[in-house]
Every structure is written in C-alpha cells, then in structure tokens.
Amino acid sequence: MTDTDFETTQIEAAAFRRLLQHLMHERPDAQNIELMINAGFCRNCLADWYREAAEHRGITMTKDEAREAIYGMPFAQWKAQHQREATPEQLAAFEAAQRRHAG
C-alpha cells in the first residue's frame, strides 16, 4: 500500500465515522424508510456493508454486532427511542422507489 492509498483510506474512514456520528447524534430523527426512499440505503444497509467488509477481512460479526456499530447502541434500543411507525405515504413512496430501482 502506498502512502497515497493509506491517506485515502484514512480520509474515507474519517468521512464514514462522520456519517455515523451525523446519523446517530445529529439526525436520529431521519427515519430508515426516508433514507431508503431518498438515498436507496439506510442504517441497516450500512450495517450489512460493515459486516461484509469485516468478513472480507476474516472478522466474524453478527448482524446485531454490526447494527450496534452503526446505531451506536443495540438496535432494539435505538428502535424504541427513535423509530416511528411508517406512514401510508412513506410506505407508498418506498414501494414506488423499489419499483424504480428494480427496473
């Protein structure tokens, strides 16, 4: 790995940590369904990608461990504190977004 590769990795890691901090502390009100509708991914997707990256490096991680790393707390606790029931409008928008991306 060159110095440039190392620096790029460090910058990417810092940006990822900042994204997690933003989602955990500054925008816990941003619902996963809203993220899925607007961005095509949510905190659960990040947790899946995190776990896949760990496994790629030979580190075994459960789904719950990955979610705790992304949510900053056990998923059930985050869900109880922050997740609201999806509205009919959100569900319809989610379904429409899924159809657009499946095409």
Secondary structure by P-SEA (a helix, b strand, c coil): ccaaaaaaaaaaaaaaaaaaaaaccccccccaaaaaacccccaaaaaaaaaaaaaaacccccaaaaaaaaacccaaaaaacccccccaaaaaaaaaaaaaaac
